[in-house]
Amino acid sequence: MEQFFLLVLLALGGSAVAGSVKVVNQGNEALVERLGSYNKKLEPGLNVIFPFIDKIVYKETIREKVLDIPPQQCITRDNVGIEVDAVFYWRIVDMEKAWYKVENLQAAMINMVLTQIRAEMGQLELDQTFTARSHISELLLRDLDVATDPWGVKVTRVELRDIIPSQAVRESMELQMSAERRKRAAILTSEGEREAAVNSARGKADAQLLDAEARQKSTILQAEAEQKAIILKAQAERQQQVLKAQAIAESADIIAQKLQTNPNANKAVEVLFALGYLDMGATIGRSDSSKVLFIDPRTIPAAFEGMRSVISNGQVDSNELFSKQIPGLENNRSS
């Protein structure tokens, strides 16, 4: 009998010792109550409690967790119904508050998130809900972090996953987007046509300007060329006249020298003058401005006699010989 009681005591003592030793994993914490009131918090590692009087009432991780919010119906400021779902990240920073301040922490947080989402969406119009998603997430994070602080919870991140309007609203939005695209296409087409017309007009204006400049340069170059041609022609005529005058002067000197050295050359001079007189008449007759040439044959012997008298004097000068007027020539020539 004594052995039986000894075995019972040993069993009870072993179970008590085993129940008094608690191991808490890394990343977790546990709350201990003694006789129904909070006693202490167990940290990760080996912990000892009093059996039968101490009890672990709450054990939870302090690592970051993800809470998925189911889709909820919301009404925007312009009275459009949309469906919104979100996800947020949170972790317990104070195990005592998380257990003693709220009865069901996760349910309370879900209701809090849904309430904040509806409140934020009610302050925005439909178009703003699509463009201000990051701003909405920041507002939700700030509001939820403040609201859950008494529960010993830290909200680290909030993301809106989907914002889905109703079917009627989606159809209206598609029609609106189609009209907007057609409007933009028409505007771009008109702008392209306008730019093409402007470029074409500028091209024509530039072409006309270049053509006018080219004609102006061509006229200037042509005038300069004509001016140079006239100057060259005048210089050539002057040079020709100078050379002709020099040739006449030299021939006159040669004839005068021959007349002085050879007395029998008088008849040859008479013949030369007669031939020159006749050649002059033929030249006048071939001129375009001359139609009829009247010559009095009776004046020819008189002209010969005058030239013979000049030569017979023996004092023939080259200038006098070729500057001598032939009598009756001006009175008998008509053009």
Helices and strands as residue ranges (DSSP letters): H 2-20, E 21-24, E 28-34, E 37-42, E 45-48, E 54-61, E 65-75, E 81-92, H 95-100, H 105-122, H 126-131, H 133-148, G 149-151, E 153-165, H 167-261, G 263-265, H 266-286, H 299-312, H 318-323, H 329-332
